[in-house]
Structure formats: C-alpha cells, structure tokens
Amino acid sequence: MALSILDSNGLKHPIVQKVIQIAKEIADQNKPLTAEILYNKAKKRLELSRKGLLKVIQYLFNKKILVEGSRYTRDTILLNPYRKKIYNFIKNNIGAHFSLIRKEALSGDDTKGSPGHLIWHVEKLLRFKLIKKLKVGKYTLFLPIKIDDNVGLIYFILRDELNKKIITLFIDGRQLKKADIYKLLDEPRELVYYRLNNLMEFNILTTSEQDSEDYILSPSQKELIKEILNAS
C-alpha cells in the first residue's frame, strides 16, 4: 500500500500529509524530530501497517521534507523571516557567494548580520535541500536546489563586469586573438589575460579548430550564455 501511495501521489497523498502534520506537531513542542518518535506517534493515529508507515517516514526523510534531529519541517523552515530573506536572495541571485549574501541580502540588519548567524541559517537551508552549494575557485556559490551547476557557474561568471565584457565580444560568433581582445577593452593587459585563462578553464571560451590562437565562445555553452545574458 505504501509503495502505491508514494508512486502515484507522493507528497499529495492524504496519509503522507497526515504524517507530515504529526511531524509538525512534534516540532511545535520544540522537540527534535527522529524517525522513531514520529513512528510511535503516527502508529497510534493512522491505520497503516508497520511496513507501510516506515516506508512513508523513510520517503519523507529521504526527500528532506523532514530532517533527523531538526525542530523544523520543509514547510516550516522558511517561517523565520531572516532565513526566508536569505533563501529568496539566493533564488533571485543565482550563484551568489557568502560575502554577496551578507553584503546585499542582509544590509542594514545589524542584529543578525554576523557571519556565524548567516552560516547557521544557510546550513538549515542546505540540510532541507532548499539550496545547494558549488565550489568555484576560492568561492562557495549557493544555488536553488533545482538549478543546474553549470547554469549557476555561468550566472556567477557573468556577475563580474569584465567577464561579461569579454564574453559579450563573442556573442555574435566572432573569433578574436588574445591581443585583439585586450585592445577592445579599456582594462589592464594582465587582468584581461588572467580572465581569459579563467574563462578557458571554465569552458566558457575555447580556441578555434582552424586557428588555435583564435578564441571563440564554447559551442556547447553559447545558447545557454545567450539565454542567461538576455534574462539578466
């Protein structure tokens, strides 16, 4: 029975919703949630076999709707306005890193803007799989859970104005040599060349098959980059 519930309806099934409600009641009592406590509470109220109830509970923990040892559920984790503000900023600024979140999302919040406080709330969002993190060089990026890592990387790269200027040179399909790129930009040569190396490393730029000294926009990334540029 439990398998048919999960296969056909998942979270929408009334029995699954009843188990979630029982978990909320436990959380409302400020008690850390465990599978054992939830099972003992739910078995007294639901007409479901032991095997079936355990499968439902395991499903909810696997999906991170519930988290072992937490006092929250997926539905209640964003009731905290500070945490919700962080989450919404990450949703609206894909590929945001820690410093950007602290600077932009929490500006003016002197009472709750400490690094430790921010880390604590971000960890909550990670535990419930509302967001995920991606390591890029010295930065740790935060993405909504459903955003592809490569999409997050491109958003992060395009947030830098010099990267954006360089990439925009190639949108129309141009092929340019390193020296030509530098001449088109009013930026220090060393900085431009450094960024070119980074963009090559991240497969945003590549070299032409006809001439290895000509840079081009990576064919596999071109349409996605155009889409992201148009959306930003």
N, CA, C and O of each residue as an XYZ file, in Angstrom:
928
protein
N       0.822     -1.213      0.000
C       0.000      0.000      0.000
C       0.856      1.263      0.000
O       0.576      2.219     -0.724
N       1.910      1.252      0.827
C       2.758      2.439      0.930
C       3.447      2.745     -0.389
O       3.593      3.908     -0.765
N       3.878      1.681     -1.104
C       4.553      1.904     -2.372
C       3.610      2.539     -3.379
O       4.005      3.444     -4.114
N       2.344      2.066     -3.422
C       1.386      2.638     -4.356
C       1.079      4.086     -3.997
O       0.865      4.912     -4.884
N       1.055      4.403     -2.701
C       0.846      5.781     -2.253
C       1.960      6.673     -2.788
O       1.697      7.731     -3.360
N       3.191      6.247     -2.601
C       4.335      7.066     -2.968
C       4.505      7.150     -4.475
O       4.884      8.194     -5.005
N       4.223      6.042     -5.169
C       4.398      6.029     -6.609
C       3.372      6.899     -7.325
O       3.698      7.566     -8.307
N       2.133      6.897     -6.836
C       1.058      7.564     -7.561
C       0.830      9.006     -7.121
O       0.496      9.860     -7.942
N       1.009      9.279     -5.837
C       0.643     10.597     -5.329
C       1.766     11.316     -4.589
O       1.783     12.545     -4.527
N       2.692     10.563     -4.034
C       3.793     11.183     -3.313
C       3.321     12.070     -2.185
O       2.525     11.658     -1.342
N       3.819     13.292     -2.177
C       3.538     14.211     -1.073
C       2.072     14.613     -0.993
O       1.612     15.030      0.070
N       1.332     14.499     -2.079
C      -0.061     14.948     -2.082
C      -1.013     13.954     -1.428
O      -2.151     14.310     -1.120
N      -0.578     12.725     -1.211
C      -1.482     11.720     -0.663
C      -1.879     12.089      0.768
O      -1.032     12.510      1.556
N      -3.176     11.931      1.110
C      -3.654     12.294      2.454
C      -2.879     11.643      3.591
O      -2.638     12.284      4.615
N      -2.484     10.381      3.432
C      -1.752      9.701      4.508
C      -0.371     10.345      4.702
O       0.074     10.547      5.832
N       0.292     10.661      3.598
C       1.599     11.321      3.685
C       1.447     12.679      4.358
O       2.260     13.056      5.201
N       0.406     13.408      3.983
C       0.155     14.704      4.598
C      -0.130     14.581      6.092
O       0.261     15.450      6.872
N      -0.810     13.507      6.492
C      -1.090     13.288      7.919
C       0.211     13.026      8.692
O       0.375     13.502      9.815
N       1.123     12.275      8.089
C       2.414     12.022      8.742
C       3.189     13.334      8.884
O       3.813     13.581      9.916
N       3.149     14.171      7.849
C       3.820     15.468      7.922
C       3.202     16.327      9.026
O       3.916     17.017      9.753
N       1.881     16.282      9.149
C       1.216     17.068     10.180
C       1.624     16.598     11.576
O       1.813     17.418     12.475
N       1.759     15.310     11.758
C       2.210     14.774     13.047
C       3.635     15.243     13.331
O       3.968     15.586     14.466
N       4.467     15.255     12.300
C       5.843     15.751     12.461
C       5.842     17.223     12.878
O       6.645     17.634     13.716
N       4.941     18.014     12.292
C       4.831     19.426     12.668
C       4.425     19.576     14.132
O       4.929     20.447     14.841
N       3.521     18.726     14.568
C       3.082     18.786     15.962
C       4.246     18.496     16.915
O       4.378     19.119     17.968
N       5.077     17.544     16.521
C       6.273     17.247     17.332
C       7.197     18.463     17.357
O       7.725     18.837     18.405
N       7.383     19.072     16.184
C       8.249     20.253     16.090
C       7.685     21.413     16.911
O       8.435     22.164     17.535
N       6.346     21.553     16.905
C       5.708     22.640     17.658
C       5.942     22.502     19.159
O       5.879     23.483     19.900
N       6.210     21.288     19.593
C       6.506     21.045     21.014
C       7.989     21.287     21.316
O       8.473     21.024     22.417
N       8.700     21.804     20.287
C      10.133     22.117     20.413
C      10.964     20.874     20.714
O      11.951     20.924     21.449
N      10.538     19.760     20.128
C      11.265     18.506     20.301
C      11.996     18.153     19.013
O      11.413     18.252     17.933
N      13.259     17.743     19.101
C      13.969     17.292     17.896
C      13.261     16.087     17.280
O      12.877     15.159     17.992
N      13.093     16.101     15.982
C      12.369     15.042     15.299
C      13.280     13.862     14.991
O      14.387     14.039     14.483
N      12.817     12.676     15.295
C      13.512     11.449     14.896
C      12.503     10.515     14.261
O      11.300     10.635     14.493
N      12.992      9.589     13.463
C      12.100      8.620     12.824
C      11.366      7.787     13.866
O      10.198      7.443     13.681
N      12.042      7.465     14.953
C      11.422      6.642     15.994
C      10.274      7.375     16.676
O       9.197      6.808     16.858
N      10.499      8.630     17.054
C       9.441      9.412     17.701
C       8.255      9.580     16.755
O       7.104      9.427     17.164
N       8.535      9.894     15.494
C       7.463     10.073     14.519
C       6.683      8.781     14.321
O       5.454      8.802     14.253
N       7.378      7.672     14.229
C       6.704      6.383     14.057
C       5.787      6.080     15.238
O       4.640      5.674     15.048
N       6.283      6.275     16.445
C       5.493      5.962     17.642
C       4.250      6.835     17.740
O       3.196      6.369     18.172
N       4.367      8.104     17.341
C       3.208      8.992     17.359
C       2.212      8.626     16.262
O       1.002      8.582     16.485
N       2.753      8.364     15.068
C       1.880      8.143     13.915
C       1.148      6.812     13.974
O       0.006      6.724     13.522
N       1.770      5.777     14.518
C       1.137      4.450     14.531
C      -0.123      4.432     15.378
O      -1.008      3.604     15.160
N      -0.214      5.355     16.361
C      -1.393      5.412     17.226
C      -2.579      6.083     16.542
O      -3.725      5.929     16.966
N      -2.285      6.840     15.465
C      -3.347      7.640     14.841
C      -3.696      7.224     13.416
O      -4.746      7.601     12.896
N      -2.828      6.456     12.793
C      -3.055      6.112     11.392
C      -3.284      4.614     11.216
O      -2.623      3.787     11.845
N      -4.207      4.296     10.373
C      -4.476      2.889     10.050
C      -3.574      2.475      8.892
O      -3.986      2.424      7.733
N      -2.346      2.187      9.248
C      -1.339      1.832      8.254
C      -0.435      0.769      8.853
O      -0.088      0.832     10.032
N      -0.056     -0.206      8.040
C       0.809     -1.272      8.538
C       2.151     -0.713      8.970
O       2.555      0.368      8.541
N       2.839     -1.462      9.825
C       4.155     -1.032     10.283
C       5.086     -0.793      9.088
O       5.776      0.225      9.017
N       5.092     -1.747      8.156
C       5.955     -1.638      6.985
C       5.595     -0.410      6.147
O       6.463      0.326      5.679
N       4.286     -0.217      5.974
C       3.830      0.916      5.167
C       4.184      2.249      5.798
O       4.631      3.165      5.107
N       3.986      2.367      7.120
C       4.290      3.609      7.821
C       5.781      3.910      7.774
O       6.176      5.059      7.576
N       6.610      2.889      7.955
C       8.056      3.082      7.903
C       8.506      3.547      6.523
O       9.424      4.359      6.405
N       7.855      3.028      5.474
C       8.221      3.446      4.116
C       7.859      4.907      3.880
O       8.605      5.643      3.235
N       6.709      5.320      4.406
C       6.304      6.717      4.260
C       7.286      7.633      4.996
O       7.711      8.659      4.464
N       7.639      7.249      6.223
C       8.575      8.051      7.016
C       9.941      8.119      6.336
O      10.558      9.182      6.264
N      10.401      6.980      5.841
C      11.692      6.959      5.140
C      11.650      7.848      3.897
O      12.616      8.551      3.598
N      10.544      7.814      3.185
C      10.354      8.649      1.994
C      10.486     10.129      2.355
O      11.151     10.885      1.646
N       9.857     10.540      3.449
C       9.879     11.943      3.855
C      11.280     12.384      4.292
O      11.694     13.512      4.024
N      11.994     11.500      4.957
C      13.366     11.835      5.350
C      14.299     11.857      4.137
O      15.177     12.714      4.039
N      14.105     10.917      3.219
C      14.949     10.878      2.021
C      14.753     12.123      1.150
O      15.701     12.621      0.544
N      13.525     12.612      1.097
C      13.201     13.797      0.298
C      13.552     15.097      1.011
O      13.396     16.183      0.452
N      14.024     14.980      2.245
C      14.367     16.146      3.064
C      13.152     17.023      3.362
O      13.285     18.218      3.629
N      11.962     16.410      3.311
C      10.782     17.102      3.816
C      10.902     17.169      5.337
O      10.487     18.139      5.973
N      11.479     16.118      5.896
C      11.812     16.057      7.311
C      13.303     15.791      7.438
O      13.900     15.149      6.574
N      13.902     16.282      8.512
C      15.334     16.084      8.744
C      15.533     15.568     10.161
O      15.026     16.143     11.124
N      16.277     14.477     10.273
C      16.553     13.859     11.573
C      17.194     14.863     12.531
O      18.176     15.526     12.196
N      16.622     14.959     13.718
C      17.185     15.803     14.754
C      16.789     17.268     14.674
O      17.177     18.060     15.532
N      16.005     17.646     13.635
C      15.618     19.042     13.473
C      14.296     19.333     14.183
O      13.513     18.426     14.462
N      14.068     20.598     14.464
C      12.787     21.034     15.027
C      11.915     21.679     13.949
O      10.932     22.356     14.250
N      12.288     21.458     12.701
C      11.556     22.059     11.588
C      11.142     20.983     10.588
O      11.654     19.863     10.608
N      10.199     21.349      9.709
C       9.870     20.552      8.532
C      10.115     21.447      7.316
O      10.369     22.643      7.462
N      10.038     20.865      6.117
C      10.238     21.669      4.903
C       9.244     22.830      4.841
O       9.562     23.905      4.333
N       8.032     22.599      5.366
C       7.007     23.648      5.330
C       7.259     24.764      6.330
O       6.798     25.888      6.130
N       7.976     24.472      7.393
C       8.138     25.481      8.448
C       9.525     26.128      8.464
O       9.739     27.114      9.169
N      10.452     25.589      7.701
C      11.831     26.083      7.760
C      11.934     27.541      7.296
O      12.842     28.263      7.707
N      10.995     27.972      6.435
C      11.046     29.336      5.913
C      10.113     30.295      6.655
O       9.916     31.428      6.217
N       9.547     29.854      7.759
C       8.715     30.757      8.551
C       9.559     31.837      9.232
O       9.071     32.927      9.531
N      10.825     31.517      9.471
C      11.734     32.516     10.022
C      11.999     33.581      8.956
O      12.526     33.246      7.895
N      11.652     34.860      9.197
C      11.773     35.886      8.148
C      13.206     36.132      7.697
O      13.447     36.438      6.530
N      14.149     36.002      8.610
C      15.559     36.197      8.282
C      16.029     35.099      7.334
O      16.718     35.364      6.348
N      15.648     33.870      7.646
C      16.037     32.740      6.802
C      15.356     32.824      5.442
O      15.961     32.509      4.418
N      14.112     33.245      5.435
C      13.382     33.376      4.177
C      14.012     34.449      3.294
O      14.063     34.304      2.073
N      14.488     35.523      3.913
C      15.152     36.590      3.169
C      16.416     36.067      2.486
O      16.695     36.407      1.336
N      17.172     35.244      3.198
C      18.382     34.640      2.627
C      18.010     33.737      1.455
O      18.624     33.800      0.390
N      16.997     32.898      1.663
C      16.569     31.962      0.629
C      16.097     32.704     -0.625
O      16.469     32.333     -1.738
N      15.288     33.741     -0.454
C      14.784     34.496     -1.601
C      15.915     35.200     -2.345
O      15.886     35.305     -3.571
N      16.902     35.678     -1.607
C      18.048     36.318     -2.263
C      18.804     35.311     -3.126
O      19.199     35.628     -4.248
N      19.004     34.110     -2.614
C      19.701     33.071     -3.381
C      18.893     32.678     -4.610
O      19.465     32.432     -5.672
N      17.570     32.616     -4.481
C      16.711     32.297     -5.626
C      16.802     33.364     -6.708
O      16.801     33.056     -7.900
N      16.880     34.611     -6.284
C      16.864     35.725     -7.235
C      18.256     36.147     -7.693
O      18.393     36.963     -8.605
N      19.289     35.591     -7.058
C      20.677     35.906     -7.418
C      21.454     34.595     -7.516
O      22.284     34.279     -6.662
N      21.170     33.852     -8.561
C      21.732     32.511     -8.734
C      23.259     32.589     -8.758
O      23.845     33.404     -9.471
N      23.884     31.725     -7.966
C      25.337     31.720     -7.913
C      25.905     32.747     -6.961
O      27.087     33.080     -7.039
N      25.069     33.258     -6.050
C      25.563     34.217     -5.054
C      26.525     33.516     -4.098
O      26.311     32.360     -3.731
N      27.582     34.217     -3.698
C      28.505     33.657     -2.719
C      28.253     34.293     -1.357
O      27.481     35.244     -1.235
N      28.907     33.761     -0.348
C      28.635     34.137      1.033
C      28.761     35.643      1.262
O      27.882     36.255      1.869
N      29.850     36.239      0.777
C      30.080     37.668      1.007
C      28.997     38.519      0.370
O      28.574     39.524      0.941
N      28.544     38.115     -0.822
C      27.488     38.861     -1.510
C      26.178     38.765     -0.746
O      25.457     39.755     -0.618
N      25.867     37.586     -0.241
C      24.636     37.411      0.536
C      24.668     38.308      1.770
O      23.694     38.988      2.093
N      25.804     38.289      2.444
C      25.907     39.099      3.657
C      25.821     40.595      3.343
O      25.179     41.348      4.075
N      26.463     41.019      2.266
C      26.515     42.437      1.918
C      25.185     42.952      1.392
O      24.718     44.011      1.810
N      24.564     42.195      0.463
C      23.381     42.687     -0.242
C      22.073     42.270      0.414
O      21.172     43.090      0.591
N      21.971     40.996      0.773
C      20.694     40.498      1.301
C      20.445     40.977      2.710
O      19.296     41.181      3.103
N      21.502     41.161      3.479
C      21.335     41.445      4.900
C      21.821     42.840      5.279
O      22.053     43.117      6.456
N      21.975     43.706      4.304
C      22.427     45.064      4.604
C      21.398     45.768      5.487
O      20.193     45.688      5.248
N      21.893     46.449      6.496
C      21.009     47.166      7.405
C      20.496     46.343      8.559
O      19.846     46.873      9.460
N      20.784     45.028      8.546
C      20.340     44.160      9.642
C      21.507     43.949     10.598
O      22.195     42.931     10.536
N      21.720     44.900     11.467
C      22.883     44.862     12.349
C      22.789     43.777     13.406
O      23.810     43.290     13.891
N      21.579     43.398     13.764
C      21.416     42.447     14.871
C      21.634     41.008     14.444
O      21.971     40.157     15.267
N      21.444     40.731     13.154
C      21.512     39.336     12.718
C      22.449     39.137     11.538
O      22.360     38.133     10.832
N      23.341     40.084     11.325
C      24.182     40.008     10.139
C      25.556     39.428     10.371
O      26.419     39.537      9.500
N      25.789     38.810     11.526
C      27.111     38.264     11.793
C      27.360     37.036     10.921
O      26.413     36.333     10.567
N      28.621     36.768     10.568
C      28.931     35.592      9.743
C      28.415     34.291     10.357
O      27.868     33.442      9.653
N      28.589     34.139     11.668
C      28.143     32.909     12.316
C      26.653     32.712     12.216
O      26.184     31.595     11.996
N      25.902     33.784     12.373
C      24.445     33.706     12.292
C      24.010     33.345     10.878
O      23.118     32.519     10.685
N      24.650     33.972      9.890
C      24.327     33.683      8.496
C      24.651     32.229      8.154
O      23.847     31.551      7.514
N      25.807     31.753      8.572
C      26.199     30.364      8.313
C      25.169     29.396      8.893
O      24.808     28.405      8.257
N      24.705     29.689     10.096
C      23.742     28.811     10.762
C      22.470     28.677      9.936
O      21.951     27.573      9.771
N      21.963     29.797      9.416
C      20.731     29.761      8.620
C      20.959     29.105      7.259
O      20.105     28.363      6.775
N      22.105     29.376      6.644
C      22.416     28.743      5.361
C      22.500     27.228      5.531
O      22.029     26.482      4.673
N      23.093     26.770      6.627
C      23.185     25.332      6.884
C      21.801     24.708      7.004
O      21.594     23.577      6.566
N      20.857     25.428      7.590
C      19.483     24.928      7.686
C      18.891     24.738      6.293
O      18.253     23.722      6.017
N      19.102     25.707      5.427
C      18.589     25.614      4.060
C      19.244     24.466      3.299
O      18.595     23.792      2.500
N      20.525     24.250      3.550
C      21.227     23.134      2.906
C      20.711     21.790      3.410
O      20.527     20.861      2.624
N      20.478     21.684      4.707
C      20.023     20.411      5.290
C      18.677     19.975      4.723
O      18.432     18.785      4.527
N      17.813     20.940      4.464
C      16.498     20.618      3.920
C      16.489     20.616      2.392
O      15.433     20.497      1.770
N      17.661     20.747      1.802
C      17.823     20.705      0.346
C      16.956     21.735     -0.369
O      16.417     21.473     -1.444
N      16.830     22.909      0.243
C      16.212     24.029     -0.451
C      17.245     24.727     -1.330
O      16.902     25.345     -2.337
N      18.499     24.622     -0.940
C      19.607     25.165     -1.724
C      20.732     24.136     -1.762
O      20.701     23.147     -1.031
N      21.715     24.371     -2.609
C      22.918     23.543     -2.643
C      24.112     24.470     -2.821
O      23.945     25.652     -3.122
N      25.309     23.940     -2.638
C      26.498     24.772     -2.808
C      27.395     24.209     -3.897
O      27.388     23.013     -4.185
N      28.163     25.107     -4.489
C      29.065     24.765     -5.589
C      30.376     25.494     -5.360
O      30.389     26.716     -5.207
N      31.471     24.760     -5.333
C      32.792     25.353     -5.122
C      33.372     25.794     -6.460
O      33.494     24.993     -7.387
N      33.729     27.083     -6.554
C      34.364     27.631     -7.754
C      35.569     28.442     -7.302
O      35.421     29.553     -6.791
N      36.772     27.881     -7.492
C      37.984     28.553     -7.034
C      37.920     28.794     -5.538
O      37.704     27.863     -4.762
N      38.105     30.030     -5.134
C      38.081     30.362     -3.708
C      36.674     30.647     -3.198
O      36.479     30.893     -2.008
N      35.688     30.615     -4.103
C      34.323     30.940     -3.730
C      33.470     29.686     -3.531
O      33.661     28.673     -4.204
N      32.540     29.776     -2.605
C      31.481     28.781     -2.482
C      30.189     29.457     -2.910
O      29.746     30.415     -2.276
N      29.584     28.962     -3.983
C      28.353     29.537     -4.506
C      27.155     28.795     -3.933
O      27.241     27.612     -3.603
N      26.043     29.502     -3.821
C      24.806     28.896     -3.347
C      23.753     29.011     -4.441
O      23.546     30.079     -5.018
N      23.089     27.881     -4.716
C      22.111     27.810     -5.795
C      20.803     27.223     -5.281
O      20.820     26.398     -4.367
N      19.670     27.629     -5.849
C      18.438     26.881     -5.597
C      18.643     25.426     -5.995
O      19.357     25.147     -6.958
N      18.044     24.520     -5.290
C      18.355     23.094     -5.430
C      18.135     22.570     -6.856
O      18.817     21.635     -7.275
N      17.202     23.153     -7.600
C      16.868     22.625     -8.924
C      17.695     23.255    -10.045
O      17.566     22.867    -11.206
N      18.529     24.213     -9.705
C      19.350     24.870    -10.737
C      20.577     24.020    -11.046
O      21.282     23.582    -10.138
N      20.825     23.792    -12.325
C      21.992     23.023    -12.760
C      23.278     23.745    -12.358
O      23.349     24.973    -12.404
N      24.293     22.973    -11.964
C      25.563     23.560    -11.524
C      26.184     24.449    -12.594
O      26.723     25.513    -12.286
N      26.110     24.017    -13.844
C      26.707     24.792    -14.930
C      25.991     26.134    -15.110
O      26.627     27.145    -15.407
N      24.676     26.139    -14.930
C      23.907     27.382    -15.007
C      24.348     28.325    -13.889
O      24.536     29.522    -14.109
N      24.512     27.766    -12.681
C      24.971     28.573    -11.559
C      26.348     29.160    -11.803
O      26.610     30.311    -11.456
N      27.231     28.368    -12.402
C      28.578     28.840    -12.718
C      28.540     30.008    -13.695
O      29.246     30.999    -13.505
N      27.727     29.903    -14.730
C      27.654     30.964    -15.731
C      27.078     32.248    -15.136
O      27.565     33.341    -15.424
N      26.049     32.116    -14.312
C      25.496     33.295    -13.634
C      26.577     33.977    -12.797
O      26.699     35.202    -12.801
N      27.351     33.176    -12.088
C      28.422     33.725    -11.249
C      29.463     34.447    -12.091
O      29.887     35.551    -11.747
N      29.873     33.834    -13.183
C      30.892     34.433    -14.052
C      30.392     35.741    -14.658
O      31.138     36.716    -14.742
N      29.131     35.759    -15.078
C      28.581     36.947    -15.727
C      28.310     38.088    -14.743
O      28.087     39.226    -15.156
N      28.330     37.784    -13.448
C      28.136     38.845    -12.460
C      29.333     39.802    -12.434
O      29.203     40.957    -12.027
N      30.482     39.320    -12.866
C      31.684     40.161    -12.939
C      31.654     40.941    -14.251
O      31.511     40.358    -15.325
N      31.789     42.268    -14.154
C      31.630     43.122    -15.328
C      32.683     42.871    -16.407
O      32.368     42.919    -17.597
N      33.927     42.604    -16.008
C      34.965     42.352    -17.010
C      34.711     41.032    -17.731
O      34.841     40.955    -18.953
N      34.352     40.005    -16.986
C      33.983     38.738    -17.627
C      32.854     38.957    -18.633
O      32.883     38.438    -19.749
N      31.869     39.732    -18.215
C      30.705     39.994    -19.079
C      31.120     40.731    -20.344
O      30.636     40.421    -21.433
N      32.026     41.716    -20.204
C      32.513     42.455    -21.371
C      33.225     41.523    -22.350
O      33.020     41.598    -23.561
N      34.064     40.645    -21.802
C      34.817     39.715    -22.661
C      33.861     38.775    -23.387
O      33.953     38.605    -24.603
N      32.957     38.176    -22.650
C      32.032     37.208    -23.246
C      31.153     37.857    -24.299
O      30.868     37.252    -25.333
N      30.719     39.092    -24.042
C      29.846     39.793    -24.990
C      30.530     40.008    -26.340
O      29.857     40.087    -27.367
N      31.847     40.101    -26.346
C      32.577     40.263    -27.605
C      32.356     39.085    -28.557
O      32.483     39.227    -29.773
N      32.027     37.937    -27.997
C      31.954     36.712    -28.804
C      30.531     36.261    -29.119
O      30.336     35.272    -29.826
N      29.541     36.977    -28.601
C      28.155     36.528    -28.750
C      27.730     36.430    -30.208
O      26.943     35.558    -30.576
N      28.255     37.330    -31.039
C      27.858     37.327    -32.457
C      28.661     36.324    -33.284
O      28.555     36.307    -34.510
N      29.465     35.484    -32.617
C      30.208     34.448    -33.327
C      31.607     34.840    -33.747
O      32.252     34.112    -34.502
N      32.090     35.980    -33.271
C      33.427     36.438    -33.650
C      34.528     35.522    -33.131
O      34.373     34.852    -32.109
N      35.636     35.508    -33.852
C      36.857     34.859    -33.409
C      37.908     35.951    -33.202
O      38.158     36.765    -34.091
N      38.514     35.954    -32.020
C      39.460     37.024    -31.696
C      40.724     36.452    -31.078
O      40.688     35.492    -30.309
N      41.830     37.063    -31.433
C      43.097     36.703    -30.804
C      43.248     37.445    -29.475
O      42.587     38.455    -29.233
N      44.116     36.931    -28.633
C      44.283     37.493    -27.292
C      44.588     38.995    -27.344
O      43.994     39.776    -26.601
N      45.497     39.389    -28.203
C      45.880     40.798    -28.294
C      44.711     41.665    -28.757
O      44.559     42.799    -28.303
N      43.889     41.133    -29.656
C      42.732     41.889    -30.155
C      41.706     42.106    -29.042
O      41.090     43.168    -28.951
N      41.534     41.095    -28.207
C      40.586     41.214    -27.088
C      41.038     42.321    -26.146
O      40.239     43.149    -25.708
N      42.310     42.323    -25.847
C      42.866     43.352    -24.953
C      42.656     44.749    -25.529
O      42.315     45.677    -24.796
N      42.860     44.903    -26.843
C      42.730     46.219    -27.475
C      41.293     46.736    -27.450
O      41.065     47.946    -27.451
N      40.336     45.828    -27.429
C      38.925     46.228    -27.444
C      38.412     46.617    -26.052
O      37.315     47.159    -25.917
N      39.206     46.338    -25.032
C      38.782     46.596    -23.663
C      39.700     47.613    -22.993
O      40.921     47.556    -23.138
N      39.109     48.519    -22.277
C      39.893     49.527    -21.564
C      40.228     48.994    -20.175
O      39.756     49.512    -19.163
N      41.048     47.955    -20.152
C      41.410     47.288    -18.904
C      42.886     46.897    -18.956
O      43.435     46.750    -20.048
N      43.545     46.724    -17.804
C      44.957     46.306    -17.790
C      45.141     44.973    -18.516
O      44.331     44.054    -18.385
N      46.228     44.896    -19.283
C      46.503     43.697    -20.079
C      46.544     42.429    -19.209
O      45.933     41.415    -19.548
N      47.272     42.500    -18.086
C      47.434     41.310    -17.238
C      46.074     40.815    -16.715
O      45.836     39.612    -16.614
N      45.197     41.760    -16.388
C      43.881     41.397    -15.867
C      43.040     40.722    -16.938
O      42.360     39.730    -16.673
N      43.092     41.266    -18.152
C      42.339     40.669    -19.263
C      42.832     39.251    -19.538
O      42.031     38.333    -19.711
N      44.149     39.078    -19.578
C      44.698     37.756    -19.887
C      44.379     36.750    -18.776
O      44.141     35.569    -19.029
N      44.382     37.248    -17.557
C      44.028     36.374    -16.426
C      42.584     35.887    -16.560
O      42.293     34.710    -16.347
N      41.687     36.807    -16.914
C      40.281     36.428    -17.072
C      40.087     35.482    -18.256
O      39.265     34.567    -18.198
N      40.837     35.703    -19.316
C      40.746     34.798    -20.470
C      41.121     33.374    -20.060
O      40.465     32.414    -20.464
N      42.170     33.242    -19.261
C      42.577     31.914    -18.787
C      41.470     31.274    -17.946
O      41.201     30.079    -18.068
N      40.830     32.083    -17.088
C      39.740     31.557    -16.270
C      38.571     31.094    -17.132
O      37.997     30.032    -16.891
N      38.223     31.885    -18.129
C      37.093     31.549    -18.993
C      37.387     30.307    -19.829
O      36.478     29.543    -20.152
N      38.648     30.108    -20.176
C      39.036     28.869    -20.850
C      38.903     27.678    -19.898
O      38.399     26.618    -20.268
N      39.366     27.882    -18.671
C      39.323     26.810    -17.679
C      37.889     26.364    -17.404
O      37.628     25.180    -17.194
N      36.960     27.323    -17.407
C      35.566     27.011    -17.119
C      34.773     26.642    -18.368
O      33.549     26.516    -18.312
N      35.460     26.467    -19.491
C      34.831     26.062    -20.749
C      33.805     27.075    -21.247
O      32.839     26.708    -21.915
N      34.017     28.347    -20.921
C      33.180     29.402    -21.473
C      33.753     29.828    -22.825
O      33.012     30.064    -23.780
N      35.074     29.923    -22.891
C      35.763     30.173    -24.153
C      36.581     28.945    -24.525
O      36.970     28.151    -23.668
N      36.830     28.809    -25.807
C      37.723     27.764    -26.307
C      38.462     28.339    -27.507
O      38.277     29.507    -27.847
N      39.294     27.535    -28.148
C      40.011     28.025    -29.332
C      39.415     27.415    -30.590
O      38.832     26.331    -30.567
N      39.576     28.133    -31.669
C      39.024     27.701    -32.947
C      39.777     26.479    -33.486
O      40.985     26.348    -33.288
N      39.061     25.601    -34.158
C      39.698     24.433    -34.770
C      40.597     24.866    -35.929
O      41.582     24.196    -36.240
N      40.256     25.976    -36.558
C      41.035     26.445    -37.705
C      42.333     27.135    -37.276
O      43.356     27.031    -37.952
N      42.274     27.835    -36.152
C      43.454     28.578    -35.698
C      43.460     28.538    -34.168
O      42.587     29.120    -33.525
N      44.439     27.856    -33.596
C      44.492     27.661    -32.150
C      44.757     28.962    -31.388
O      44.647     28.994    -30.162
N      45.107     30.036    -32.109
C      45.328     31.320    -31.451
C      44.057     32.174    -31.409
O      44.035     33.231    -30.780
N      43.016     31.716    -32.073
C      41.746     32.442    -32.088
C      40.835     31.917    -30.983
O      40.596     30.714    -30.877
N      40.334     32.830    -30.167
C      39.363     32.471    -29.136
C      37.953     32.555    -29.709
O      37.652     33.425    -30.526
N      37.092     31.634    -29.267
C      35.675     31.664    -29.629
C      34.857     31.291    -28.394
O      35.377     30.739    -27.425
N      33.575     31.603    -28.457
C      32.680     31.170    -27.395
C      32.468     29.669    -27.534
O      32.229     29.173    -28.636
N      32.552     28.957    -26.440
C      32.406     27.499    -26.488
C      31.063     27.123    -27.111
O      30.023     27.547    -26.608
N      31.053     26.337    -28.195
C      29.790     25.985    -28.868
C      28.772     25.321    -27.936
O      27.567     25.522    -28.088
N      29.250     24.539    -26.985
C      28.331     23.831    -26.086
C      27.674     24.770    -25.069
O      26.676     24.414    -24.442
N      28.242     25.969    -24.910
C      27.736     26.910    -23.913
C      27.026     28.112    -24.543
O      26.361     28.879    -23.845
N      27.164     28.271    -25.833
C      26.755     29.516    -26.493
C      25.285     29.859    -26.262
O      24.969     30.977    -25.854
N      24.392     28.916    -26.516
C      22.957     29.205    -26.404
C      22.563     29.481    -24.959
O      21.745     30.361    -24.689
N      23.142     28.733    -24.038
C      22.836     28.947    -22.622
C      23.311     30.319    -22.169
O      22.598     31.017    -21.447
N      24.505     30.709    -22.584
C      25.039     32.025    -22.218
C      24.154     33.135    -22.787
O      23.865     34.114    -22.099
N      23.727     32.984    -24.038
C      22.819     33.972    -24.640
C      21.538     34.095    -23.828
O      21.063     35.195    -23.544
N      20.999     32.961    -23.467
C      19.742     32.937    -22.695
C      19.907     33.649    -21.354
O      19.044     34.424    -20.944
N      21.018     33.381    -20.679
C      21.251     33.988    -19.368
C      21.511     35.487    -19.507
O      21.042     36.278    -18.688
N      22.253     35.877    -20.536
C      22.502     37.305    -20.767
C      21.198     38.050    -21.053
O      20.993     39.162    -20.568
N      20.320     37.432    -21.842
C      19.046     38.075    -22.163
C      18.134     38.183    -20.961
O      17.312     39.094    -20.865
N      18.293     37.226    -20.029
C      17.435     37.220    -18.844
C      17.928     38.167    -17.760
O      17.167     38.552    -16.873
N      19.207     38.543    -17.830
C      19.782     39.380    -16.764
C      19.645     40.861    -17.066
O      20.077     41.695    -16.271
